[in-house]
Amino acid sequence: MKVEWVDGFEITAVAENGGIVISANREGMLSLAKQLTALADGAPGDHIHYDEHNSLEKGSADMIIERV
């Protein structure tokens, strides 16, 4: 599966009050949209792991999105 990023993306994921808040700039939202589309077209079990070391802003919670 090809994971595409739009230049200049910024994405933050925070776990608070029993929920997850995902915040992103325009480029981050477009990147997430492309990746969700790729997952939707993928096979069950395909997933993308997001963390502060490869895709999320510093201090973000790890996030995994999986196709079922």
HUCORWO-V874795 format. One record per backbone hydrogen bond with DSSP energy under -0.5 kcal/mol. NH is the residue of the N-H (numbers start at 1). CO is the residue of the C=O. If there is no record, write none. Layout:
NH | CO
NH | CO
//
This chain:
3 | 1
4 | 2
9 | 6
12 | 23
14 | 21
16 | 14
16 | 19
19 | 16
21 | 14
22 | 20
23 | 12
23 | 21
25 | 10
29 | 25
30 | 26
31 | 27
32 | 28
33 | 29
34 | 30
35 | 31
36 | 32
37 | 33
38 | 34
39 | 35
40 | 36
41 | 37
42 | 38
42 | 39
45 | 67
46 | 43
48 | 65
50 | 48
50 | 63
54 | 51
55 | 51
56 | 51
57 | 11
60 | 57
61 | 13
63 | 50
65 | 48
67 | 46
//
